[in-house]
Amino acid sequence: MSAVDDAVQLLSQANISGIDAIYGNNLPQSEVDSKDKTVVLITDAANDPASFGNDDFWALNQEVEVQIWYSQALDSDPETVEVSMMKSFTHQYWQVAAVRQRTLDPDTGQLFNTFYFSRTKILGDD
């Protein structure tokens, strides 16, 4: 599976209270226009070969970007959602690579934040 697919599955299985929908790579237009749901979009940020030897590479350093747009009617603390999300990734052997600050989207009036999570994926013998 790709890093995005793995991250979507990981976050979906975490069942974090306050997250209404999780998507990989693309948001449906209905979600782009929605302001009453907390939506997460996960995309690739890096996929670099690693662990070189024998004229080949044996691992990938992968990173995903996780963007979260909060519902305008959010009834919980965004920090609670974010800490739960970070713990879900770290408990599955990902590292928190970067966390940006929460910002107000000027177009939608929604609070949003961006995170980066990374991992090293060991490849099989192909």
C-alpha atoms as a printed R data frame, in Angstrom:
    type eleno elety resid chain resno       x      y      z
1   ATOM     1    CA   MET     A     1   0.000  0.000  0.000
2   ATOM     2    CA   SER     A     2   1.074  3.574 -0.550
3   ATOM     3    CA   ALA     A     3   1.887  5.855  2.361
4   ATOM     4    CA   VAL     A     4  -1.334  7.798  1.720
5   ATOM     5    CA   ASP     A     5  -3.459  4.628  1.733
6   ATOM     6    CA   ASP     A     6  -1.770  3.430  4.928
7   ATOM     7    CA   ALA     A     7  -2.267  6.810  6.619
8   ATOM     8    CA   VAL     A     8  -5.946  7.002  5.607
9   ATOM     9    CA   GLN     A     9  -6.525  3.489  6.939
10  ATOM    10    CA   LEU     A    10  -4.624  4.245 10.167
11  ATOM    11    CA   LEU     A    11  -6.594  7.422 10.841
12  ATOM    12    CA   SER     A    12  -9.924  5.840  9.873
13  ATOM    13    CA   GLN     A    13  -9.353  2.964 12.286
14  ATOM    14    CA   ALA     A    14  -8.419  5.405 15.065
15  ATOM    15    CA   ASN     A    15 -12.029  6.682 15.164
16  ATOM    16    CA   ILE     A    16 -11.000 10.064 16.543
17  ATOM    17    CA   SER     A    17 -13.901 11.994 17.984
18  ATOM    18    CA   GLY     A    18 -14.313 15.265 16.127
19  ATOM    19    CA   ILE     A    19 -13.115 14.014 12.715
20  ATOM    20    CA   ASP     A    20 -16.068 13.484 10.385
21  ATOM    21    CA   ALA     A    21 -14.379 12.445  7.124
22  ATOM    22    CA   ILE     A    22 -10.915 11.343  5.933
23  ATOM    23    CA   TYR     A    23  -9.765 11.360  2.302
24  ATOM    24    CA   GLY     A    24  -6.593 10.451  0.466
25  ATOM    25    CA   ASN     A    25  -5.233 12.545 -2.416
26  ATOM    26    CA   ASN     A    26  -8.467 14.338 -3.418
27  ATOM    27    CA   LEU     A    27 -11.448 15.930 -1.742
28  ATOM    28    CA   PRO     A    28 -14.857 15.464 -3.323
29  ATOM    29    CA   GLN     A    29 -16.401 18.806 -4.302
30  ATOM    30    CA   SER     A    30 -19.122 18.274 -1.693
31  ATOM    31    CA   GLU     A    31 -16.437 18.279  1.019
32  ATOM    32    CA   VAL     A    32 -14.615 21.289 -0.412
33  ATOM    33    CA   ASP     A    33 -17.802 23.307 -0.008
34  ATOM    34    CA   SER     A    34 -18.776 21.865  3.386
35  ATOM    35    CA   LYS     A    35 -18.279 24.009  6.473
36  ATOM    36    CA   ASP     A    36 -20.247 21.876  8.925
37  ATOM    37    CA   LYS     A    37 -17.898 18.852  8.959
38  ATOM    38    CA   THR     A    38 -14.336 18.379 10.164
39  ATOM    39    CA   VAL     A    39 -12.520 16.965  7.147
40  ATOM    40    CA   VAL     A    40  -9.005 15.524  6.804
41  ATOM    41    CA   LEU     A    41  -7.063 15.318  3.528
42  ATOM    42    CA   ILE     A    42  -3.917 13.173  3.349
43  ATOM    43    CA   THR     A    43  -1.459 13.582  0.457
44  ATOM    44    CA   ASP     A    44   2.087 12.468 -0.354
45  ATOM    45    CA   ALA     A    45   4.888 14.801  0.694
46  ATOM    46    CA   ALA     A    46   7.934 12.562 -0.005
47  ATOM    47    CA   ASN     A    47   8.787  9.061 -1.192
48  ATOM    48    CA   ASP     A    48  12.578  8.791 -1.308
49  ATOM    49    CA   PRO     A    49  14.696  5.650 -1.770
50  ATOM    50    CA   ALA     A    50  16.854  4.695  1.244
51  ATOM    51    CA   SER     A    51  19.045  1.894  2.616
52  ATOM    52    CA   PHE     A    52  21.276  1.496 -0.418
53  ATOM    53    CA   GLY     A    53  23.445 -1.524 -1.061
54  ATOM    54    CA   ASN     A    54  24.250 -4.074 -3.748
55  ATOM    55    CA   ASP     A    55  23.367 -1.566 -6.482
56  ATOM    56    CA   ASP     A    56  19.804 -1.254 -5.165
57  ATOM    57    CA   PHE     A    57  17.706  0.349 -2.421
58  ATOM    58    CA   TRP     A    58  15.802 -1.537  0.253
59  ATOM    59    CA   ALA     A    59  13.579  1.053  1.898
60  ATOM    60    CA   LEU     A    60  11.580  4.197  1.249
61  ATOM    61    CA   ASN     A    61  11.581  7.276  3.447
62  ATOM    62    CA   GLN     A    62   7.953  8.342  3.169
63  ATOM    63    CA   GLU     A    63   6.182 11.456  4.363
64  ATOM    64    CA   VAL     A    64   2.533 12.456  4.192
65  ATOM    65    CA   GLU     A    65   0.896 15.829  4.592
66  ATOM    66    CA   VAL     A    66  -2.261 15.800  6.709
67  ATOM    67    CA   GLN     A    67  -4.519 18.832  6.407
68  ATOM    68    CA   ILE     A    68  -7.486 19.223  8.692
69  ATOM    69    CA   TRP     A    69 -10.328 21.710  8.231
70  ATOM    70    CA   TYR     A    70 -12.470 22.076 11.322
71  ATOM    71    CA   SER     A    71 -16.219 22.398 11.251
72  ATOM    72    CA   GLN     A    72 -17.423 25.904 11.994
73  ATOM    73    CA   ALA     A    73 -19.665 24.258 14.582
74  ATOM    74    CA   LEU     A    74 -16.841 22.287 16.248
75  ATOM    75    CA   ASP     A    75 -17.857 21.554 19.823
76  ATOM    76    CA   SER     A    76 -14.505 20.225 21.051
77  ATOM    77    CA   ASP     A    77 -11.016 21.604 21.498
78  ATOM    78    CA   PRO     A    78  -8.961 21.300 18.265
79  ATOM    79    CA   GLU     A    79  -5.919 20.438 20.375
80  ATOM    80    CA   THR     A    80  -7.673 17.294 21.632
81  ATOM    81    CA   VAL     A    81  -8.288 16.161 18.046
82  ATOM    82    CA   GLU     A    82  -4.712 16.988 17.023
83  ATOM    83    CA   VAL     A    83  -3.065 15.204 19.966
84  ATOM    84    CA   SER     A    84  -5.208 12.124 19.334
85  ATOM    85    CA   MET     A    85  -4.198 12.185 15.684
86  ATOM    86    CA   MET     A    86  -0.485 12.566 16.489
87  ATOM    87    CA   LYS     A    87  -0.661  9.721 19.022
88  ATOM    88    CA   SER     A    88  -2.439  7.492 16.481
89  ATOM    89    CA   PHE     A    89   0.418  7.958 14.037
90  ATOM    90    CA   THR     A    90   3.227  7.564 16.575
91  ATOM    91    CA   HIS     A    91   1.640  4.402 18.004
92  ATOM    92    CA   GLN     A    92   1.876  2.926 14.487
93  ATOM    93    CA   TYR     A    93   5.610  3.730 14.121
94  ATOM    94    CA   TRP     A    94   5.308  7.017 12.252
95  ATOM    95    CA   GLN     A    95   7.146 10.133 13.424
96  ATOM    96    CA   VAL     A    96   5.701 13.618 13.710
97  ATOM    97    CA   ALA     A    97   7.877 15.468 11.195
98  ATOM    98    CA   ALA     A    98   6.271 18.917 11.503
99  ATOM    99    CA   VAL     A    99   3.214 20.667 12.881
100 ATOM   100    CA   ARG     A   100   2.106 24.021 11.561
101 ATOM   101    CA   GLN     A   101   0.052 26.539 13.475
102 ATOM   102    CA   ARG     A   102  -3.712 26.650 13.365
103 ATOM   103    CA   THR     A   103  -4.889 29.313 10.948
104 ATOM   104    CA   LEU     A   104  -8.223 30.715  9.883
105 ATOM   105    CA   ASP     A   105  -8.965 30.066  6.212
106 ATOM   106    CA   PRO     A   106  -9.915 33.488  4.799
107 ATOM   107    CA   ASP     A   107 -12.166 31.967  2.107
108 ATOM   108    CA   THR     A   108 -14.250 29.598  4.236
109 ATOM   109    CA   GLY     A   109 -13.843 31.047  7.715
110 ATOM   110    CA   GLN     A   110 -12.771 27.590  8.940
111 ATOM   111    CA   LEU     A   111  -9.938 26.897 11.304
112 ATOM   112    CA   PHE     A   112  -7.366 24.588  9.703
113 ATOM   113    CA   ASN     A   113  -3.990 23.041 10.435
114 ATOM   114    CA   THR     A   114  -1.314 21.070  8.575
115 ATOM   115    CA   PHE     A   115   0.816 18.197  9.873
116 ATOM   116    CA   TYR     A   116   3.603 16.106  8.379
117 ATOM   117    CA   PHE     A   117   4.203 12.500  9.406
118 ATOM   118    CA   SER     A   118   7.105 10.342  8.216
119 ATOM   119    CA   ARG     A   119   8.160  6.706  8.298
120 ATOM   120    CA   THR     A   120  10.715  4.361  6.780
121 ATOM   121    CA   LYS     A   121   9.093  1.510  4.869
122 ATOM   122    CA   ILE     A   122  11.263 -1.578  4.380
123 ATOM   123    CA   LEU     A   123  10.747 -3.103  0.933
124 ATOM   124    CA   GLY     A   124  10.525 -6.792  0.133
125 ATOM   125    CA   ASP     A   125  12.786 -8.629 -2.311
126 ATOM   126    CA   ASP     A   126  11.512 -7.579 -5.730
